[in-house]
């Protein structure tokens, strides 16, 4: 896995956190849920990349 993928996943996770907190602060449940979904997607990608890295070693 490239460093670009790791950075992209981290950026997606951070953006999800911002969305979640913004949604919570503005009482926007849809935005809050979208932020949680973005974080979950980023976490799944990160887990998949870790598995790939484990098999490379």
Secondary structure, 3 states (H helix, E strand, C coil): CCHHHHHHHHHHHHHHHHHHHHHHHCCCHHHHHHHHHHHHHHHHHHHHHHHHHHHHC
